[in-house]
Amino acid sequence: MANQVDSASQGIDALWIEYKKTGARPLRDQLIIHYAPVVKYVAGRVSVGLPRHVDEGDLASYGIIGLIDAIERFDPGRNFKFETYAIPRIKGAIIDELRSIDWVPRSVRAKARAVEQAYSRLEGTLHRTPSDDEVATELEMSPDEFQTTLRKISFVGVVALDEVFRGGDRSDRSTLGETLPDGSAGPMDSFEVKETKEALIQAVSQMGDREKTVLTLYYYEGLTLAEIGEILGVTESRVCQIHTKAVLQLRAKLSDRPEGVERSISERKAAASN
């Protein structure tokens, strides 16, 4: 069995080498077929919490666009697996397509933005993560109204942690996968990765235990929301709500990060060139 696994691994490695050398379409198609299960996996995770009329097969077809983009851009010489690199891009392609067809009601988008802004304002004044009651007061809602708002956002809004580090153009986006070590990166690239990691770690460390647990189990352990619910002893919908709240908090915490990091990187690059 071990020999079969090694043979398969060597076969895909050889396929990557040949494709990157020639760029031949048939070789790319073989890679697409090989990694198609990854698209199905991501589509299944994204479909959790979406309205029932959103077909998982449609999500998978959207994700193929992200898979092709990842195959064309991936550098096999980097020190992490293709799946790690591809999953955020597949998810991004799915989310992009969902947004392009504008299936989320504008009222829900507005509520999500209002909650994120409330977290950001309170973070700035309290210098800590605000409680649910404090956010509800900031939004002039009752605690029950705030929880209802979170449920609405979680069930029809696509909120992913991978989006926190994305820019506008897909080619310029950075993702959680890109915070992994890269032996070929130069000093400035390594500095940017370190800054991203530190910003994320600091932001997550300031969150409540349940939010930290959900983010860790979902993004790093690869569990589904239903599986996380079993571990925490709550319903899947409750986990979805906790996940949504956690990501909105992270967005608020990191909303000013890109400008500061870019300035620091630019300054160091300028100093290095002098």
JOCOR-V220065 format. One record per residue. N is the residue number from 1. D_FIRST is the distance of its C-alpha to the first C-alpha in Angstrom with 1 decimal. Layout:
BEGIN
n;d_first
N;D_FIRST
N;D_FIRST
END
This chain:
BEGIN
n;d_first
1;0.0
2;3.8
3;5.4
4;5.1
5;6.4
6;8.7
7;9.8
8;10.7
9;12.4
10;14.3
11;15.3
12;16.9
13;18.5
14;20.0
15;21.2
16;22.9
17;24.5
18;25.9
19;27.1
20;28.9
21;30.4
22;31.7
23;31.8
24;31.2
25;31.3
26;28.6
27;26.1
28;27.2
29;26.8
30;23.1
31;22.7
32;24.7
33;22.5
34;19.3
35;20.9
36;23.0
37;21.1
38;22.4
39;25.9
40;25.5
41;24.5
42;27.5
43;29.8
44;29.0
45;29.9
46;33.1
47;34.2
48;34.6
49;38.3
50;39.4
51;41.9
52;40.6
53;41.9
54;39.5
55;36.7
56;33.1
57;32.5
58;35.4
59;33.9
60;30.6
61;32.8
62;34.6
63;31.4
64;30.4
65;33.4
66;32.0
67;28.6
68;30.3
69;32.5
70;29.6
71;27.9
72;31.2
73;32.0
74;28.7
75;28.6
76;25.1
77;26.8
78;27.4
79;25.6
80;24.0
81;21.5
82;22.8
83;22.3
84;24.6
85;27.1
86;27.0
87;27.3
88;30.9
89;31.9
90;30.5
91;32.3
92;35.4
93;35.5
94;35.5
95;38.2
96;40.2
97;40.3
98;41.2
99;44.0
100;45.2
101;45.9
102;47.6
103;46.5
104;47.2
105;50.9
106;52.9
107;54.2
108;50.8
109;50.2
110;53.5
111;52.8
112;49.5
113;51.3
114;54.1
115;51.8
116;50.1
117;53.6
118;54.8
119;51.9
120;52.7
121;56.4
122;55.9
123;53.4
124;56.1
125;58.9
126;57.1
127;54.7
128;52.0
129;50.0
130;52.5
131;52.3
132;52.0
133;55.7
134;56.7
135;54.9
136;56.5
137;59.9
138;59.4
139;58.6
140;61.6
141;59.5
142;59.4
143;56.2
144;55.4
145;56.0
146;53.6
147;50.8
148;51.5
149;51.3
150;47.9
151;46.7
152;48.0
153;46.4
154;43.0
155;42.9
156;44.1
157;43.5
158;40.3
159;40.2
160;37.2
161;36.9
162;35.4
163;38.9
164;40.6
165;39.9
166;40.3
167;43.3
168;44.9
169;43.3
170;39.6
171;39.3
172;41.0
173;39.1
174;37.2
175;34.5
176;32.8
177;29.8
178;32.1
179;33.0
180;29.7
181;30.1
182;30.5
183;30.8
184;32.8
185;35.4
186;39.0
187;41.2
188;42.7
189;39.4
190;38.1
191;41.4
192;41.0
193;37.5
194;38.8
195;41.8
196;39.7
197;37.5
198;40.5
199;42.4
200;39.5
201;39.0
202;42.7
203;43.2
204;40.4
205;41.7
206;45.1
207;43.8
208;43.9
209;41.1
210;40.1
211;40.0
212;37.9
213;35.5
214;35.1
215;34.6
216;32.0
217;29.9
218;30.3
219;29.8
220;27.7
221;25.6
222;25.2
223;26.7
224;28.8
225;32.5
226;32.2
227;29.7
228;32.0
229;34.9
230;33.3
231;32.9
232;36.5
233;37.9
234;39.5
235;39.2
236;37.0
237;40.2
238;41.4
239;38.2
240;38.8
241;42.3
242;41.3
243;38.9
244;41.7
245;44.2
246;41.9
247;41.3
248;45.0
249;45.8
250;43.4
251;45.0
252;48.4
253;47.4
254;45.9
255;48.5
256;50.4
257;47.5
258;47.0
259;50.6
260;50.6
261;47.3
262;48.3
263;51.7
264;50.2
265;47.8
266;50.7
267;52.9
268;50.3
269;49.7
270;53.4
271;53.8
272;51.1
273;52.9
274;56.3
END
